C-alpha cells in the first residue's frame, strides 16, 4: 500500500509537469515560538521557552486540502483573450478508508461552489483528472522532463 507521503510525492511530480498549473503543498499544524532559555544540565536537544506562543500554520485550518493550486485559463469571447487563474485544491487520501479530518469535505465543496476545481485523489490518475477537467481544454499537456517540450501525446 502506498503511504500518504509517497502518494503526495508522486502527485507532485506528475502535476508539476503541466505548464499551466502551479501546485503548492499546504502543510498545516502547530508550532511553539518564544525566547529560548538555556538550562544547565538539561538533556541534549531539550529546550525551554519563555513566553511561549502557539502558532497554527496552513491555509484554511481546519480542513485545508493537502495541495493548493492555480491553473491558467483562457477566457472566451466575453473577455477577449484575457487569462485568469482558477484556484484549486487536491486532498490526498491513499485509500477509501483514509479518514477525513474536520472541515476537509467542506473546504473542497467551498472551493467548487466558488468556481474553483477540487477533489480527492487516491492516485496520480485521480489528481490529473481533478486538474484537467473536460470543461477546461486550455490546460496544456504536461511537459516532457527529458526534452522540456510540451508533450503532444494523448493524456494517459
C-alpha positions as CSV (number, residue, x, y, z in Angstrom):
1,X,0.0,0.0,0.0
2,X,1.2,3.5,-0.9
3,X,1.6,5.8,2.1
4,X,0.2,9.3,2.2
5,X,3.6,10.9,1.8
6,X,4.6,8.6,-1.1
7,X,1.3,9.4,-2.9
8,X,1.8,13.1,-2.3
9,X,5.3,12.9,-3.8
10,X,4.0,11.0,-6.9
11,X,1.2,13.5,-7.4
12,X,3.6,16.5,-7.0
13,X,5.9,15.0,-9.7
14,X,3.1,14.2,-12.1
15,X,1.2,17.6,-11.8
16,X,4.5,19.6,-11.8
17,X,4.8,18.7,-15.5
18,X,1.8,20.8,-16.5
19,X,2.9,24.2,-17.7
20,X,-0.4,25.9,-17.0
21,X,-0.7,24.7,-13.4
22,X,1.1,25.6,-10.2
23,X,0.8,23.4,-7.1
24,X,1.8,24.0,-3.5
25,X,1.9,21.6,-0.6
26,X,-0.3,23.0,2.1
27,X,1.5,21.9,5.2
28,X,-0.5,22.5,8.4
29,X,0.0,22.0,12.1
30,X,1.1,23.8,15.2
31,X,4.5,25.0,16.5
32,X,5.7,27.0,19.5
33,X,7.5,30.3,19.5
34,X,9.2,32.1,22.3
35,X,12.5,33.1,23.8
36,X,14.9,30.1,24.3
37,X,16.3,29.7,27.8
38,X,19.4,27.7,28.4
39,X,19.1,25.4,31.4
40,X,22.4,24.0,32.7
41,X,22.3,20.2,32.8
42,X,19.2,19.9,30.5
43,X,19.2,16.8,28.3
44,X,20.7,17.1,24.8
45,X,18.1,18.5,22.4
46,X,15.8,19.8,25.1
47,X,14.7,23.4,25.0
48,X,12.7,25.7,27.3
49,X,10.7,28.6,26.0
50,X,10.0,31.8,28.0
51,X,6.7,33.5,27.0
52,X,5.6,30.6,24.7
53,X,3.0,31.3,22.0
54,X,1.3,28.6,19.9
55,X,1.4,29.2,16.2
56,X,-1.0,27.5,13.9
57,X,0.0,27.3,10.2
58,X,-1.6,26.1,7.0
59,X,-4.3,27.6,4.7
60,X,-7.9,27.1,5.7
61,X,-7.4,25.4,9.1
62,X,-9.0,23.2,9.9
63,X,-9.8,21.3,6.7
64,X,-7.4,22.8,4.1
65,X,-6.5,20.4,1.3
66,X,-3.1,18.8,1.0
67,X,-2.4,20.7,-2.2
68,X,-3.5,24.2,-3.3
69,X,-3.2,25.0,-6.9
70,X,-3.9,27.6,-9.6
71,X,-4.3,26.9,-13.2
72,X,-4.2,29.4,-16.1
73,X,-7.5,29.6,-18.0
74,X,-8.1,31.4,-21.3
75,X,-11.3,33.4,-21.3
76,X,-13.6,33.2,-24.3
77,X,-15.1,36.0,-26.4
78,X,-16.7,37.8,-23.5
79,X,-13.3,38.8,-22.2
80,X,-11.4,38.6,-25.4
81,X,-8.1,36.8,-25.0
82,X,-7.6,37.6,-21.3
83,X,-6.4,34.9,-18.9
84,X,-7.1,34.4,-15.3
85,X,-6.0,32.0,-12.6
86,X,-8.5,29.5,-11.3
87,X,-8.0,28.3,-7.7
88,X,-8.0,24.7,-6.9
89,X,-7.5,22.1,-4.1
90,X,-6.4,18.4,-4.1
91,X,-6.9,16.4,-1.0
92,X,-4.8,13.2,-0.9
93,X,-6.3,10.1,0.6
94,X,-4.3,6.9,-0.2
95,X,-7.3,4.5,0.4
96,X,-11.1,4.7,0.5
97,X,-10.8,4.1,4.3
98,X,-8.4,7.1,4.9
99,X,-10.3,9.3,7.3
100,X,-11.2,12.9,6.6
101,X,-10.2,15.5,9.2
102,X,-12.7,18.1,10.4
103,X,-13.6,20.5,7.7
104,X,-11.9,18.8,4.8
105,X,-15.0,17.9,2.8
106,X,-16.5,21.3,3.5
107,X,-13.3,23.0,2.2
108,X,-13.4,21.1,-1.1
109,X,-17.1,21.9,-1.5
110,X,-16.4,25.6,-0.8
111,X,-13.7,25.7,-3.5
112,X,-16.1,24.2,-6.1
113,X,-19.0,26.4,-5.0
114,X,-16.8,29.5,-5.6
115,X,-15.8,28.4,-9.1
116,X,-12.6,26.5,-8.3
117,X,-11.6,22.9,-9.0
118,X,-11.3,20.5,-6.1
119,X,-11.4,16.8,-5.4
120,X,-10.0,13.8,-3.6
121,X,-7.0,11.9,-5.1
122,X,-6.4,8.3,-4.2
123,X,-3.9,8.0,-7.1
124,X,-1.9,10.1,-9.5
125,X,-4.6,9.5,-12.2
126,X,-7.2,10.9,-9.8
127,X,-5.1,14.1,-9.3
128,X,-4.6,14.5,-13.0
129,X,-8.3,14.1,-13.6
130,X,-9.1,16.8,-11.0
131,X,-6.8,19.4,-12.6
132,X,-7.5,18.5,-16.3
133,X,-11.3,18.5,-16.5
134,X,-13.2,18.0,-19.7
135,X,-14.6,21.6,-19.3
136,X,-11.1,23.1,-19.3
137,X,-9.5,22.3,-22.6
138,X,-7.0,25.1,-22.4
139,X,-4.8,23.3,-19.8
140,X,-1.9,22.3,-22.0
141,X,-0.4,18.8,-22.0
142,X,2.4,18.1,-19.5
143,X,6.0,19.0,-20.3
144,X,8.3,16.1,-21.1
145,X,11.1,16.3,-18.5
146,X,13.6,14.8,-20.9
147,X,13.1,17.5,-23.6
148,X,11.4,20.3,-21.7
149,X,8.9,20.5,-24.5
150,X,5.1,20.2,-24.3
151,X,4.1,16.6,-24.7
152,X,1.6,16.3,-27.5
153,X,0.8,12.7,-26.9
154,X,-2.7,11.9,-25.6
155,X,-3.0,12.0,-21.8
156,X,-2.8,8.6,-20.1
